[in-house]
Amino acid sequence: MNKDIEQIQAVVEKESVFVEKLLSQISSVIVGQKYMIERLLVGILADGHVLLEGVPGLAKTLSVQTLSDTIDTTFHRIQFTPDLLPADLIGTMIYNPQKSDFSVKKGPIFSNIILADEINRAPAKVQSALLEAMQERQVTIGDTTHKLDEPFLVLATQNPIEQEGTYPLPEAQVDRFMLKLKVTYPTPAEERDIMDRMTTGNKINVERVITPKEIIAARKVITDIYIDDKVKEYILNIVFATREPEKYGLESIKDFIAYGASPRATIYLNLAAKAHAFLRGRGYITPEDIKAIGPDVLRHRVIVTYEAEAEEKTSDDIVRQIFDTIEVP
């Protein structure tokens, strides 16, 4: 490693000390789900929203709540329902008859961490209001625009579309999420541990181990993590293979892809890989970081065709085939 990378490495090792403390506190409440917890941390450190998909009861909500408890910051859980209104999310104007004027009553969106629970149960107007907050980091109430505090992060959960009472999220909104996680069932050993831990009646409290200022400082360090030009080229090859698969020897999946990944995929692969390296105390990215985080960045950005659905090919299958084919630097 050259001198610059050694300097970055030293800074990363110093600034990432809190990671072990954070994981220790979370694991005192959450059994297993290491993948989900790590990706939530990637989202926070890389300043990207995270969408978690899985059937009810897999500790999605509990994991987000526990993570927020370890951070000395404001947190709001919003239960999305079909009758939710934009005002329930962002706030509204309240008339004061004594002063004969209107004042702003801010909604729960004015928090650092938002848990949007069962996000795909809410109507389009609510999704539109949330979209502005996610992308612009601001909301509009009446004719006034209000900036949201930093850090601002939306951690959303959704049930699989096949479940009753759910609606597909607009593609524009799904693209705003840096990561989409597929949350699966625990192993038998983990479920036994869950049963033993959750049937004692004892509440487990976690300590706050990090502040918003420390998160923002860590983000600045993460942006300086070294990424080689060959790794950048690797990212571009992967993303472009979702758009023009035949140019990368992937003719077999050409008819399965309706739309490839947007340029956000390139940006988020870079940032998320840096955060992934930071969690491991490294000041540089390896291709393994890209391969580890890639499916979470790409699975919701590769839109499959009806032909793919007929062949029972999912976006995960296509992304996996791309990573298996593209040459690793």
Secondary structure, DSSP 8 states (H G I E B T S, - for coil): --HHHHHHHHHHHHHTTHHHHHHHHHHTT--S-HHHHHHHHHHHHTT-EEEEE--TTSSHHHHHHHHHHTBSS-EEEEE--TT--HHHHHEEEEEETTTTEEEEEE-TTSSSEEEEETGGGS-HHHHHHHHHHHHHSEEEETTEEEE--SS-EEEEEE--TTSTT-----HHHHTTEEEEEE-----HHHHHHHHHHHTS---------B-HHHHHHHHHHHHTSB--HHHHHHHHHHHHHHH-GGGGT-GGGGGGEEE---HHHHHHHHHHHHHHHHHTT-SB--HHHHHHHHHHHHTTTSEE-HHHHHTT--HHHHHHHHHHHS---
